[in-house]
Amino acid sequence: MQRFDILVTYDVAITTKAGLRRLRKVATVCQNYGQRVQLSVFECRVTLAQLEQLESELLSIIDPKNDSLRIYVLYGGRNRSLRAHGLDRYVDFDEPMVL
Amino acid sequence: MQRFDILVTYDVAITTKAGLRRLRKVATVCQNYGQRVQLSVFECRVTLAQLEQLESELLSIIDPKNDSLRIYVLYGGRNRSLRAHGLDRYVDFDEPMVL
């Protein structure tokens, strides 16, 4: 089954308690699908069905009038697409683990 | 000349005054190349030479031990890659402006 590398970036308005709750929920959902690489940026490797599922879960959480959610499909994969510098939290589980 | 849609995302450690200065500088540099779409996310449409220039300018600013900088080339372009929801600041200057 084809899998896509995707990027999820979000800005949630945290001026209210409800906003803080949305922020935590968004991060928790993203955690189920991939890895946090920056405070509000997650990288995930998902099937199309998982992408649709992730998107609908996130849409059920955010307040579209105050929050911003952007999902980018990285065609060609993250290794071709990405130039990472400085702190890098990402662990590539598809790479052989050297023990 | 070929132009690429790219994404610049960053986390700058703002626990010090120097960090706050780096954050402002990073945003200012990114503003010269594209549009802020979220607090720490910019979309730019650049030539390869501009991408290299942008990257080196940003590398001259960030503290690699404390900050994270990620540049993603969106192969296939942003329109194919992006699913945007909620607040969306992006203005597509390549689209005809309806007055």
N, CA and C atoms of all chains as a GROMACS GRO file, in nm:
protein
  594
    1MET      N    1   0.085  -0.120   0.000
    1MET     CA    2   0.000   0.000   0.000
    1MET      C    3   0.089   0.125   0.000
    2GLN      N    4   0.057   0.217  -0.088
    2GLN     CA    5   0.141   0.336  -0.100
    2GLN      C    6   0.133   0.423   0.027
    3ARG      N    7   0.251   0.470   0.071
    3ARG     CA    8   0.252   0.560   0.187
    3ARG      C    9   0.315   0.693   0.146
    4PHE      N   10   0.267   0.798   0.205
    4PHE     CA   11   0.314   0.933   0.173
    4PHE      C   12   0.383   0.994   0.295
    5ASP      N   13   0.488   1.069   0.270
    5ASP     CA   14   0.545   1.152   0.377
    5ASP      C   15   0.466   1.283   0.377
    6ILE      N   16   0.413   1.317   0.491
    6ILE     CA   17   0.338   1.442   0.499
    6ILE      C   18   0.388   1.527   0.614
    7LEU      N   19   0.354   1.653   0.606
    7LEU     CA   20   0.391   1.750   0.708
    7LEU      C   21   0.261   1.810   0.762
    8VAL      N   22   0.250   1.818   0.894
    8VAL     CA   23   0.134   1.884   0.953
    8VAL      C   24   0.186   2.004   1.031
    9THR      N   25   0.140   2.122   0.994
    9THR     CA   26   0.179   2.243   1.069
    9THR      C   27   0.051   2.312   1.114
   10TYR      N   28   0.058   2.369   1.235
   10TYR     CA   29  -0.064   2.432   1.286
   10TYR      C   30  -0.033   2.551   1.377
   11ASP      N   31  -0.124   2.643   1.378
   11ASP     CA   32  -0.125   2.755   1.474
   11ASP      C   33  -0.261   2.750   1.541
   12VAL      N   34  -0.262   2.732   1.671
   12VAL     CA   35  -0.390   2.731   1.744
   12VAL      C   36  -0.391   2.854   1.835
   13ALA      N   37  -0.500   2.928   1.834
   13ALA     CA   38  -0.510   3.049   1.916
   13ALA      C   39  -0.522   3.008   2.062
   14ILE      N   40  -0.421   3.041   2.142
   14ILE     CA   41  -0.421   2.994   2.282
   14ILE      C   42  -0.453   3.108   2.379
   15THR      N   43  -0.535   3.199   2.336
   15THR     CA   44  -0.574   3.310   2.424
   15THR      C   45  -0.684   3.268   2.520
   16THR      N   46  -0.740   3.150   2.497
   16THR     CA   47  -0.846   3.102   2.588
   16THR      C   48  -0.810   2.961   2.635
   17LYS      N   49  -0.877   2.916   2.745
   17LYS     CA   50  -0.855   2.778   2.794
   17LYS      C   51  -0.894   2.679   2.686
   18ALA      N   52  -1.003   2.712   2.616
   18ALA     CA   53  -1.049   2.621   2.511
   18ALA      C   54  -0.941   2.607   2.404
   19GLY      N   55  -0.871   2.718   2.377
   19GLY     CA   56  -0.763   2.714   2.277
   19GLY      C   57  -0.649   2.624   2.323
   20LEU      N   58  -0.615   2.633   2.450
   20LEU     CA   59  -0.508   2.548   2.505
   20LEU      C   60  -0.548   2.401   2.495
   21ARG      N   61  -0.677   2.373   2.522
   21ARG     CA   62  -0.724   2.234   2.511
   21ARG      C   63  -0.713   2.186   2.367
   22ARG      N   64  -0.750   2.274   2.269
   22ARG     CA   65  -0.743   2.236   2.127
   22ARG      C   66  -0.597   2.207   2.090
   23LEU      N   67  -0.507   2.291   2.141
   23LEU     CA   68  -0.365   2.274   2.108
   23LEU      C   69  -0.315   2.137   2.154
   24ARG      N   70  -0.350   2.103   2.276
   24ARG     CA   71  -0.306   1.972   2.330
   24ARG      C   72  -0.366   1.858   2.249
   25LYS      N   73  -0.496   1.871   2.215
   25LYS     CA   74  -0.563   1.763   2.140
   25LYS      C   75  -0.499   1.747   2.002
   26VAL      N   76  -0.470   1.860   1.936
   26VAL     CA   77  -0.411   1.852   1.802
   26VAL      C   78  -0.278   1.778   1.810
   27ALA      N   79  -0.196   1.813   1.910
   27ALA     CA   80  -0.065   1.748   1.923
   27ALA      C   81  -0.081   1.598   1.952
   28THR      N   82  -0.178   1.565   2.037
   28THR     CA   83  -0.199   1.424   2.071
   28THR      C   84  -0.239   1.344   1.947
   29VAL      N   85  -0.329   1.400   1.868
   29VAL     CA   86  -0.372   1.328   1.746
   29VAL      C   87  -0.252   1.310   1.653
   30CYS      N   88  -0.176   1.418   1.633
   30CYS     CA   89  -0.061   1.408   1.541
   30CYS      C   90   0.038   1.302   1.589
   31GLN      N   91   0.054   1.295   1.721
   31GLN     CA   92   0.147   1.197   1.781
   31GLN      C   93   0.108   1.053   1.741
   32ASN      N   94  -0.022   1.032   1.722
   32ASN     CA   95  -0.068   0.897   1.683
   32ASN      C   96  -0.028   0.859   1.542
   33TYR      N   97   0.009   0.960   1.463
   33TYR     CA   98   0.035   0.933   1.321
   33TYR      C   99   0.182   0.954   1.283
   34GLY      N  100   0.258   1.027   1.369
   34GLY     CA  101   0.395   1.054   1.327
   34GLY      C  102   0.479   1.115   1.437
   35GLN      N  103   0.579   1.194   1.399
   35GLN     CA  104   0.675   1.246   1.494
   35GLN      C  105   0.672   1.398   1.497
   36ARG      N  106   0.684   1.453   1.618
   36ARG     CA  107   0.697   1.599   1.630
   36ARG      C  108   0.840   1.635   1.594
   37VAL      N  109   0.858   1.727   1.500
   37VAL     CA  110   0.992   1.772   1.462
   37VAL      C  111   1.017   1.915   1.506
   38GLN      N  112   0.912   1.988   1.529
   38GLN     CA  113   0.923   2.121   1.589
   38GLN      C  114   0.796   2.142   1.671
   39LEU      N  115   0.791   2.250   1.746
   39LEU     CA  116   0.678   2.271   1.839
   39LEU      C  117   0.542   2.245   1.772
   40SER      N  118   0.523   2.305   1.654
   40SER     CA  119   0.392   2.289   1.588
   40SER      C  120   0.407   2.227   1.451
   41VAL      N  121   0.503   2.139   1.440
   41VAL     CA  122   0.526   2.072   1.310
   41VAL      C  123   0.548   1.923   1.335
   42PHE      N  124   0.469   1.842   1.265
   42PHE     CA  125   0.483   1.696   1.274
   42PHE      C  126   0.512   1.640   1.135
   43GLU      N  127   0.593   1.535   1.131
   43GLU     CA  128   0.615   1.460   1.007
   43GLU      C  129   0.552   1.323   1.026
   44CYS      N  130   0.476   1.279   0.927
   44CYS     CA  131   0.409   1.150   0.936
   44CYS      C  132   0.431   1.074   0.805
   45ARG      N  133   0.431   0.940   0.814
   45ARG     CA  134   0.436   0.856   0.694
   45ARG      C  135   0.306   0.775   0.694
   46VAL      N  136   0.213   0.805   0.605
   46VAL     CA  137   0.076   0.753   0.613
   46VAL      C  138   0.024   0.706   0.477
   47THR      N  139  -0.073   0.615   0.484
   47THR     CA  140  -0.146   0.578   0.362
   47THR      C  141  -0.246   0.690   0.333
   48LEU      N  142  -0.308   0.685   0.216
   48LEU     CA  143  -0.406   0.789   0.181
   48LEU      C  144  -0.524   0.782   0.280
   49ALA      N  145  -0.565   0.661   0.316
   49ALA     CA  146  -0.677   0.646   0.410
   49ALA      C  147  -0.640   0.707   0.546
   50GLN      N  148  -0.516   0.685   0.589
   50GLN     CA  149  -0.474   0.742   0.717
   50GLN      C  150  -0.467   0.895   0.710
   51LEU      N  151  -0.424   0.946   0.593
   51LEU     CA  152  -0.418   1.091   0.573
   51LEU      C  153  -0.558   1.150   0.587
   52GLU      N  154  -0.655   1.087   0.521
   52GLU     CA  155  -0.793   1.137   0.528
   52GLU      C  156  -0.844   1.130   0.673
   53GLN      N  157  -0.812   1.022   0.740
   53GLN     CA  158  -0.856   1.003   0.880
   53GLN      C  159  -0.793   1.109   0.970
   54LEU      N  160  -0.663   1.129   0.953
   54LEU     CA  161  -0.591   1.231   1.034
   54LEU      C  162  -0.652   1.368   1.012
   55GLU      N  163  -0.672   1.400   0.885
   55GLU     CA  164  -0.727   1.531   0.849
   55GLU      C  165  -0.865   1.551   0.914
   56SER      N  166  -0.950   1.449   0.908
   56SER     CA  167  -1.086   1.468   0.964
   56SER      C  168  -1.081   1.476   1.115
   57GLU      N  169  -0.989   1.401   1.179
   57GLU     CA  170  -0.977   1.412   1.325
   57GLU      C  171  -0.934   1.554   1.364
   58LEU      N  172  -0.837   1.608   1.290
   58LEU     CA  173  -0.788   1.743   1.322
   58LEU      C  174  -0.895   1.848   1.295
   59LEU      N  175  -0.970   1.828   1.188
   59LEU     CA  176  -1.077   1.924   1.156
   59LEU      C  177  -1.186   1.924   1.262
   60SER      N  178  -1.202   1.809   1.328
   60SER     CA  179  -1.306   1.802   1.434
   60SER      C  180  -1.260   1.875   1.559
   61ILE      N  181  -1.130   1.908   1.565
   61ILE     CA  182  -1.075   1.973   1.685
   61ILE      C  183  -1.059   2.125   1.666
   62ILE      N  184  -1.000   2.167   1.553
   62ILE     CA  185  -0.963   2.308   1.539
   62ILE      C  186  -1.086   2.398   1.526
   63ASP      N  187  -1.066   2.524   1.561
   63ASP     CA  188  -1.168   2.628   1.541
   63ASP      C  189  -1.127   2.704   1.415
   64PRO      N  190  -1.194   2.676   1.304
   64PRO     CA  191  -1.149   2.733   1.176
   64PRO      C  192  -1.144   2.886   1.174
   65LYS      N  193  -1.217   2.950   1.265
   65LYS     CA  194  -1.217   3.098   1.264
   65LYS      C  195  -1.090   3.152   1.330
   66ASN      N  196  -1.029   3.069   1.418
   66ASN     CA  197  -0.915   3.121   1.494
   66ASN      C  198  -0.785   3.043   1.476
   67ASP      N  199  -0.797   2.921   1.423
   67ASP     CA  200  -0.678   2.836   1.411
   67ASP      C  201  -0.644   2.816   1.264
   68SER      N  202  -0.517   2.776   1.244
   68SER     CA  203  -0.472   2.747   1.108
   68SER      C  204  -0.412   2.607   1.106
   69LEU      N  205  -0.455   2.526   1.011
   69LEU     CA  206  -0.403   2.390   0.995
   69LEU      C  207  -0.359   2.374   0.849
   70ARG      N  208  -0.235   2.329   0.830
   70ARG     CA  209  -0.184   2.309   0.694
   70ARG      C  210  -0.120   2.171   0.686
   71ILE      N  211  -0.166   2.092   0.592
   71ILE     CA  212  -0.107   1.959   0.570
   71ILE      C  213  -0.042   1.961   0.431
   72TYR      N  214   0.084   1.925   0.428
   72TYR     CA  215   0.158   1.924   0.300
   72TYR      C  216   0.198   1.780   0.268
   73VAL      N  217   0.163   1.733   0.151
   73VAL     CA  218   0.212   1.602   0.107
   73VAL      C  219   0.348   1.625   0.041
   74LEU      N  220   0.449   1.555   0.088
   74LEU     CA  221   0.585   1.573   0.035
   74LEU      C  222   0.608   1.472  -0.078
   75TYR      N  223   0.565   1.512  -0.198
   75TYR     CA  224   0.584   1.422  -0.311
   75TYR      C  225   0.734   1.403  -0.336
   76GLY      N  226   0.773   1.280  -0.356
   76GLY     CA  227   0.914   1.248  -0.372
   76GLY      C  228   0.976   1.208  -0.238
   77GLY      N  229   0.899   1.221  -0.129
   77GLY     CA  230   0.945   1.177   0.003
   77GLY      C  231   1.023   1.283   0.078
   78ARG      N  232   1.031   1.262   0.211
   78ARG     CA  233   1.092   1.365   0.294
   78ARG      C  234   1.243   1.375   0.270
   79ASN      N  235   1.309   1.263   0.241
   79ASN     CA  236   1.455   1.269   0.225
   79ASN      C  237   1.495   1.358   0.107
   80ARG      N  238   1.412   1.353   0.000
   80ARG     CA  239   1.442   1.437  -0.116
   80ARG      C  240   1.404   1.583  -0.087
   81SER      N  241   1.300   1.599  -0.009
   81SER     CA  242   1.241   1.731   0.009
   81SER      C  243   1.310   1.815   0.116
   82LEU      N  244   1.364   1.748   0.216
   82LEU     CA  245   1.402   1.820   0.339
   82LEU      C  246   1.549   1.857   0.350
   83ARG      N  247   1.571   1.983   0.396
   83ARG     CA  248   1.704   2.028   0.438
   83ARG      C  249   1.689   2.066   0.586
   84ALA      N  250   1.744   1.986   0.673
   84ALA     CA  251   1.727   2.009   0.817
   84ALA      C  252   1.856   2.064   0.878
   85HIS      N  253   1.841   2.162   0.963
   85HIS     CA  254   1.959   2.222   1.027
   85HIS      C  255   1.929   2.243   1.176
   86GLY      N  256   2.036   2.236   1.257
   86GLY     CA  257   2.021   2.259   1.400
   86GLY      C  258   1.960   2.138   1.467
   87LEU      N  259   1.880   2.164   1.572
   87LEU     CA  260   1.820   2.055   1.648
   87LEU      C  261   1.730   1.972   1.557
   88ASP      N  262   1.743   1.839   1.564
   88ASP     CA  263   1.660   1.755   1.478
   88ASP      C  264   1.615   1.636   1.560
   89ARG      N  265   1.486   1.631   1.597
   89ARG     CA  266   1.433   1.526   1.684
   89ARG      C  267   1.398   1.400   1.608
   90TYR      N  268   1.394   1.407   1.472
   90TYR     CA  269   1.336   1.300   1.391
   90TYR      C  270   1.417   1.171   1.399
   91VAL      N  271   1.346   1.059   1.420
   91VAL     CA  272   1.409   0.926   1.416
   91VAL      C  273   1.346   0.850   1.300
   92ASP      N  274   1.429   0.804   1.206
   92ASP     CA  275   1.376   0.732   1.089
   92ASP      C  276   1.365   0.584   1.124
   93PHE      N  277   1.244   0.541   1.160
   93PHE     CA  278   1.224   0.402   1.203
   93PHE      C  279   1.238   0.303   1.086
   94ASP      N  280   1.238   0.356   0.964
   94ASP     CA  281   1.253   0.264   0.850
   94ASP      C  282   1.401   0.234   0.824
   95GLU      N  283   1.489   0.312   0.888
   95GLU     CA  284   1.633   0.286   0.873
   95GLU      C  285   1.672   0.172   0.968
   96PRO      N  286   1.767   0.084   0.929
   96PRO     CA  287   1.812  -0.022   1.022
   96PRO      C  288   1.870   0.042   1.148
   97MET      N  289   1.828  -0.007   1.265
   97MET     CA  290   1.876   0.047   1.394
   97MET      C  291   2.011  -0.017   1.426
   98VAL      N  292   2.112   0.064   1.444
   98VAL     CA  293   2.246   0.010   1.477
   98VAL      C  294   2.256  -0.001   1.629
   99LEU      N  295   2.269  -0.121   1.683
   99LEU     CA  296   2.274  -0.138   1.831
   99LEU      C  297   2.417  -0.158   1.878
  100MET      N  298   1.363   3.046  -1.592
  100MET     CA  299   1.437   2.986  -1.480
  100MET      C  300   1.338   2.911  -1.390
  101GLN      N  301   1.376   2.790  -1.357
  101GLN     CA  302   1.285   2.708  -1.276
  101GLN      C  303   1.271   2.766  -1.135
  102ARG      N  304   1.148   2.768  -1.084
  102ARG     CA  305   1.125   2.813  -0.947
  102ARG      C  306   1.058   2.701  -0.868
  103PHE      N  307   1.091   2.696  -0.741
  103PHE     CA  308   1.039   2.590  -0.654
  103PHE      C  309   0.952   2.652  -0.546
  104ASP      N  310   0.846   2.582  -0.511
  104ASP     CA  311   0.771   2.622  -0.391
  104ASP      C  312   0.840   2.555  -0.273
  105ILE      N  313   0.877   2.632  -0.177
  105ILE     CA  314   0.941   2.574  -0.058
  105ILE      C  315   0.870   2.620   0.068
  106LEU      N  316   0.897   2.544   0.172
  106LEU     CA  317   0.841   2.572   0.304
  106LEU      C  318   0.959   2.591   0.400
  107VAL      N  319   0.952   2.698   0.479
  107VAL     CA  320   1.056   2.718   0.581
  107VAL      C  321   0.987   2.713   0.717
  108THR      N  322   1.028   2.619   0.801
  108THR     CA  323   0.971   2.612   0.937
  108THR      C  324   1.088   2.620   1.035
  109TYR      N  325   1.063   2.686   1.148
  109TYR     CA  326   1.173   2.702   1.243
  109TYR      C  327   1.122   2.709   1.387
  110ASP      N  328   1.205   2.664   1.475
  110ASP     CA  329   1.186   2.682   1.619
  110ASP      C  330   1.313   2.749   1.670
  111VAL      N  331   1.300   2.866   1.726
  111VAL     CA  332   1.417   2.936   1.782
  111VAL      C  333   1.399   2.943   1.933
  112ALA      N  334   1.501   2.907   2.008
  112ALA     CA  335   1.493   2.908   2.154
  112ALA      C  336   1.488   3.054   2.202
  113ILE      N  337   1.376   3.094   2.260
  113ILE     CA  338   1.361   3.236   2.297
  113ILE      C  339   1.373   3.256   2.448
  114THR      N  340   1.455   3.173   2.511
  114THR     CA  341   1.474   3.189   2.656
  114THR      C  342   1.574   3.299   2.689
  115THR      N  343   1.640   3.348   2.585
  115THR     CA  344   1.738   3.457   2.608
  115THR      C  345   1.705   3.573   2.513
  116LYS      N  346   1.762   3.693   2.544
  116LYS     CA  347   1.742   3.808   2.455
  116LYS      C  348   1.802   3.778   2.318
  117ALA      N  349   1.915   3.709   2.321
  117ALA     CA  350   1.980   3.676   2.194
  117ALA      C  351   1.887   3.589   2.109
  118GLY      N  352   1.814   3.499   2.176
  118GLY     CA  353   1.720   3.412   2.105
  118GLY      C  354   1.608   3.493   2.042
  119LEU      N  355   1.556   3.589   2.116
  119LEU     CA  356   1.450   3.675   2.062
  119LEU      C  357   1.500   3.751   1.940
  120ARG      N  358   1.626   3.797   1.947
  120ARG     CA  359   1.684   3.869   1.831
  120ARG      C  360   1.694   3.774   1.711
  121ARG      N  361   1.740   3.649   1.737
  121ARG     CA  362   1.751   3.553   1.626
  121ARG      C  363   1.614   3.528   1.564
  122LEU      N  364   1.513   3.516   1.649
  122LEU     CA  365   1.377   3.489   1.598
  122LEU      C  366   1.332   3.600   1.505
  123ARG      N  367   1.353   3.724   1.547
  123ARG     CA  368   1.311   3.838   1.463
  123ARG      C  369   1.388   3.838   1.332
  124LYS      N  370   1.520   3.810   1.341
  124LYS     CA  371   1.603   3.813   1.219
  124LYS      C  372   1.560   3.705   1.121
  125VAL      N  373   1.532   3.584   1.175
  125VAL     CA  374   1.490   3.474   1.088
  125VAL      C  375   1.363   3.513   1.014
  126ALA      N  376   1.266   3.571   1.087
  126ALA     CA  377   1.139   3.609   1.024
  126ALA      C  378   1.162   3.718   0.919
  127THR      N  379   1.249   3.813   0.950
  127THR     CA  380   1.275   3.921   0.855
  127THR      C  381   1.336   3.867   0.726
  128VAL      N  382   1.432   3.776   0.740
  128VAL     CA  383   1.494   3.717   0.620
  128VAL      C  384   1.388   3.643   0.539
  129CYS      N  385   1.308   3.561   0.606
  129CYS     CA  386   1.206   3.483   0.534
  129CYS      C  387   1.109   3.574   0.461
  130GLN      N  388   1.076   3.688   0.524
  130GLN     CA  389   0.983   3.785   0.465
  130GLN      C  390   1.037   3.835   0.330
  131ASN      N  391   1.170   3.839   0.316
  131ASN     CA  392   1.230   3.886   0.190
  131ASN      C  393   1.211   3.787   0.076
  132TYR      N  394   1.177   3.663   0.112
  132TYR     CA  395   1.171   3.557   0.009
  132TYR      C  396   1.029   3.504  -0.012
  133GLY      N  397   0.939   3.530   0.084
  133GLY     CA  398   0.806   3.471   0.066
  133GLY      C  399   0.706   3.523   0.166
  134GLN      N  400   0.606   3.441   0.199
  134GLN     CA  401   0.494   3.483   0.282
  134GLN      C  402   0.486   3.399   0.408
  135ARG      N  403   0.457   3.471   0.520
  135ARG     CA  404   0.432   3.398   0.645
  135ARG      C  405   0.292   3.339   0.637
  136VAL      N  406   0.282   3.208   0.659
  136VAL     CA  407   0.150   3.144   0.658
  136VAL      C  408   0.110   3.099   0.797
  137GLN      N  409   0.207   3.085   0.885
  137GLN     CA  410   0.180   3.058   1.026
  137GLN      C  411   0.292   3.124   1.105
  138LEU      N  412   0.282   3.125   1.235
  138LEU     CA  413   0.380   3.198   1.317
  138LEU      C  414   0.524   3.165   1.278
  139SER      N  415   0.554   3.036   1.266
  139SER     CA  416   0.693   3.000   1.232
  139SER      C  417   0.700   2.921   1.103
  140VAL      N  418   0.613   2.953   1.012
  140VAL     CA  419   0.611   2.883   0.883
  140VAL      C  420   0.596   2.984   0.769
  141PHE      N  421   0.689   2.977   0.674
  141PHE     CA  422   0.684   3.064   0.557
  141PHE      C  423   0.676   2.978   0.431
  142GLU      N  424   0.603   3.028   0.333
  142GLU     CA  425   0.603   2.967   0.200
  142GLU      C  426   0.671   3.064   0.106
  143CYS      N  427   0.764   3.009   0.024
  143CYS     CA  428   0.837   3.093  -0.070
  143CYS      C  429   0.836   3.026  -0.207
  144ARG      N  430   0.844   3.107  -0.313
  144ARG     CA  431   0.859   3.054  -0.448
  144ARG      C  432   0.993   3.110  -0.499
  145VAL      N  433   1.095   3.025  -0.511
  145VAL     CA  434   1.233   3.070  -0.533
  145VAL      C  435   1.304   2.988  -0.640
  146THR      N  436   1.405   3.049  -0.699
  146THR     CA  437   1.495   2.974  -0.787
  146THR      C  438   1.590   2.895  -0.698
  147LEU      N  439   1.665   2.804  -0.758
  147LEU     CA  440   1.760   2.726  -0.678
  147LEU      C  441   1.865   2.818  -0.615
  148ALA      N  442   1.910   2.918  -0.690
  148ALA     CA  443   2.010   3.011  -0.637
  148ALA      C  444   1.953   3.088  -0.516
  149GLN      N  445   1.826   3.128  -0.528
  149GLN     CA  446   1.763   3.200  -0.415
  149GLN      C  447   1.748   3.108  -0.294
  150LEU      N  448   1.716   2.980  -0.322
  150LEU     CA  449   1.703   2.884  -0.212
  150LEU      C  450   1.836   2.871  -0.137
  151GLU      N  451   1.945   2.858  -0.213
  151GLU     CA  452   2.078   2.846  -0.151
  151GLU      C  453   2.111   2.972  -0.072
  152GLN      N  454   2.077   3.086  -0.127
  152GLN     CA  455   2.105   3.215  -0.062
  152GLN      C  456   2.025   3.227   0.068
  153LEU      N  457   1.894   3.193   0.059
  153LEU     CA  458   1.807   3.199   0.177
  153LEU      C  459   1.861   3.107   0.286
  154GLU      N  460   1.896   2.985   0.245
  154GLU     CA  461   1.946   2.887   0.342
  154GLU      C  462   2.072   2.939   0.411
  155SER      N  463   2.164   2.995   0.334
  155SER     CA  464   2.290   3.039   0.396
  155SER      C  465   2.266   3.160   0.486
  156GLU      N  466   2.171   3.249   0.448
  156GLU     CA  467   2.140   3.363   0.535
  156GLU      C  468   2.084   3.313   0.669
  157LEU      N  469   1.993   3.216   0.661
  157LEU     CA  470   1.931   3.164   0.784
  157LEU      C  471   2.033   3.090   0.869
  158LEU      N  472   2.123   3.018   0.803
  158LEU     CA  473   2.226   2.944   0.879
  158LEU      C  474   2.321   3.039   0.950
  159SER      N  475   2.334   3.160   0.893
  159SER     CA  476   2.424   3.257   0.958
  159SER      C  477   2.357   3.318   1.081
  160ILE      N  478   2.227   3.294   1.096
  160ILE     CA  479   2.154   3.356   1.208
  160ILE      C  480   2.132   3.255   1.322
  161ILE      N  481   2.084   3.134   1.286
  161ILE     CA  482   2.039   3.041   1.393
  161ILE      C  483   2.157   2.989   1.474
  162ASP      N  484   2.122   2.945   1.596
  162ASP     CA  485   2.219   2.878   1.684
  162ASP      C  486   2.190   2.729   1.672
  163PRO      N  487   2.273   2.656   1.597
  163PRO     CA  488   2.240   2.515   1.568
  163PRO      C  489   2.225   2.429   1.693
  164LYS      N  490   2.284   2.472   1.806
  164LYS     CA  491   2.272   2.389   1.928
  164LYS      C  492   2.134   2.407   1.992
  165ASN      N  493   2.069   2.520   1.964
  165ASN     CA  494   1.943   2.546   2.034
  165ASN      C  495   1.823   2.566   1.942
  166ASP      N  496   1.848   2.593   1.814
  166ASP     CA  497   1.739   2.623   1.723
  166ASP      C  498   1.724   2.509   1.621
  167SER      N  499   1.604   2.506   1.561
  167SER     CA  500   1.577   2.405   1.457
  167SER      C  501   1.528   2.479   1.332
  168LEU      N  502   1.589   2.448   1.219
  168LEU     CA  503   1.549   2.507   1.091
  168LEU      C  504   1.526   2.393   0.993
  169ARG      N  505   1.407   2.393   0.929
  169ARG     CA  506   1.375   2.288   0.831
  169ARG      C  507   1.323   2.356   0.705
  170ILE      N  508   1.384   2.324   0.593
  170ILE     CA  509   1.339   2.375   0.464
  170ILE      C  510   1.293   2.256   0.381
  171TYR      N  511   1.168   2.263   0.333
  171TYR     CA  512   1.113   2.154   0.253
  171TYR      C  513   1.086   2.206   0.112
  172VAL      N  514   1.140   2.136   0.014
  172VAL     CA  515   1.106   2.168  -0.125
  172VAL      C  516   0.978   2.093  -0.160
  173LEU      N  517   0.876   2.163  -0.204
  173LEU     CA  518   0.747   2.100  -0.235
  173LEU      C  519   0.746   2.062  -0.384
  174TYR      N  520   0.800   1.943  -0.411
  174TYR     CA  521   0.802   1.898  -0.550
  174TYR      C  522   0.658   1.877  -0.598
  175GLY      N  523   0.630   1.928  -0.715
  175GLY     CA  524   0.494   1.923  -0.766
  175GLY      C  525   0.418   2.051  -0.734
  176GLY      N  526   0.481   2.140  -0.654
  176GLY     CA  527   0.421   2.271  -0.625
  176GLY      C  528   0.328   2.270  -0.505
  177ARG      N  529   0.304   2.389  -0.450
  177ARG     CA  530   0.225   2.398  -0.328
  177ARG      C  531   0.078   2.362  -0.352
  178ASN      N  532   0.025   2.395  -0.468
  178ASN     CA  533  -0.118   2.369  -0.492
  178ASN      C  534  -0.148   2.218  -0.488
  179ARG      N  535  -0.053   2.140  -0.540
  179ARG     CA  536  -0.074   1.994  -0.537
  179ARG      C  537  -0.049   1.940  -0.396
  180SER      N  538   0.043   2.002  -0.326
  180SER     CA  539   0.090   1.947  -0.199
  180SER      C  540   0.002   1.983  -0.079
  181LEU      N  541  -0.060   2.101  -0.087
  181LEU     CA  542  -0.117   2.160   0.035
  181LEU      C  543  -0.266   2.138   0.053
  182ARG      N  544  -0.303   2.104   0.179
  182ARG     CA  545  -0.442   2.106   0.223
  182ARG      C  546  -0.448   2.207   0.337
  183ALA      N  547  -0.509   2.321   0.311
  183ALA     CA  548  -0.512   2.428   0.411
  183ALA      C  549  -0.651   2.439   0.473
  184HIS      N  550  -0.654   2.455   0.604
  184HIS     CA  551  -0.782   2.468   0.674
  184HIS      C  552  -0.772   2.581   0.776
  185GLY      N  553  -0.889   2.645   0.799
  185GLY     CA  554  -0.894   2.752   0.899
  185GLY      C  555  -0.834   2.878   0.842
  186LEU      N  556  -0.770   2.956   0.933
  186LEU     CA  557  -0.712   3.084   0.891
  186LEU      C  558  -0.605   3.060   0.784
  187ASP      N  559  -0.610   3.141   0.677
  187ASP     CA  560  -0.512   3.121   0.569
  187ASP      C  561  -0.469   3.258   0.519
  188ARG      N  562  -0.346   3.300   0.552
  188ARG     CA  563  -0.296   3.433   0.520
  188ARG      C  564  -0.242   3.441   0.377
  189TYR      N  565  -0.223   3.327   0.311
  189TYR     CA  566  -0.150   3.323   0.185
  189TYR      C  567  -0.221   3.398   0.074
  190VAL      N  568  -0.147   3.481   0.000
  190VAL     CA  569  -0.200   3.548  -0.119
  190VAL      C  570  -0.117   3.500  -0.238
  191ASP      N  571  -0.184   3.441  -0.339
  191ASP     CA  572  -0.111   3.389  -0.455
  191ASP      C  573  -0.095   3.500  -0.557
  192PHE      N  574   0.024   3.563  -0.557
  192PHE     CA  575   0.048   3.677  -0.646
  192PHE      C  576   0.055   3.635  -0.792
  193ASP      N  577   0.067   3.503  -0.816
  193ASP     CA  578   0.073   3.458  -0.957
  193ASP      C  579  -0.068   3.444  -1.015
  194GLU      N  580  -0.170   3.448  -0.927
  194GLU     CA  581  -0.308   3.441  -0.975
  194GLU      C  582  -0.351   3.580  -1.024
  195PRO      N  583  -0.434   3.589  -1.126
  195PRO     CA  584  -0.483   3.722  -1.168
  195PRO      C  585  -0.560   3.789  -1.054
  196MET      N  586  -0.531   3.917  -1.026
  196MET     CA  587  -0.598   3.990  -0.917
  196MET      C  588  -0.732   4.044  -0.968
  197VAL      N  589  -0.841   4.005  -0.902
  197VAL     CA  590  -0.973   4.054  -0.945
  197VAL      C  591  -1.001   4.184  -0.871
  198LEU      N  592  -1.011   4.297  -0.943
  198LEU     CA  593  -1.034   4.427  -0.877
  198LEU      C  594  -1.181   4.468  -0.883
   0.00000   0.00000   0.00000
